[in-house]
Amino acid sequence: MKSEEQMKEDMQCKRELEWWEHYPLHKWWCNEICPIVPRFRYRKGDKYNSNAYSVHWLLLHVWSMDHVSFGVDAEVGFSTLRVGATLPYLRINLGLLHMYSGWNWKLDRFFSRQPKIEQVEQE
């Protein structure tokens, strides 16, 4: 019979590491926000999905899409600062995406409205 610790370890979700995660200091030179080394990803298509490609380098994010679309957009938020364009079968973003960290949470809490004391006491 397995111990409780072994059972917890078996229940944890494990994923395959990306190639850059095998090297020391990979969080510094190949991070999620602004990687110094270009990151290429490829997902082989199957019966229901087409092949998918993506490139992420510095502030540039480019990935393939499954449909034809056109558009230009910009977004400023707590976790995003970007300008984007959509071309046929291609999405291009220039800027910072997914900037999740402690200061984002503190800034969000600062600007969010807090409930009144009376409302909290009534519940």
Beta strands, then each sheet from edge to edge (+ up, - down):
strand 1: 39-43
strand 2: 52-57
strand 3: 60-64
strand 4: 71-76
strand 5: 81-87
strand 6: 90-96
sheet 1: 1+ 2- 3+ 6- 5+ 4-
end
